[in-house]
Amino acid sequence: IVILQYKDGIDFGEGNIAYLVIGIAGKDNEHLSILSSLASVLENEDLAKELINATNSEYIYNIIMNKR
């Protein structure tokens, strides 16, 4: 998993601003559990903001894996 943070946002066109760009690679279907965790986190606006502003990779991992 790779997470790029853009605190000021990056314009993806037509007013679509991204603050996080996430790349996932997984063997077999293990990427599905990562996607599920990410979806749960990103639907919570407060947690999404924490990911955007986080500076510690372990903290980010714990948010995504629901271990905080």
Secondary structure, DSSP 4 states (H G I P E B T S, - for coil): -EEEEEEEEEE-STT-EEEEEEE---STTHHHHHHHHHHHHHTSHHHHHHHHH---HHHHHHHHTT--
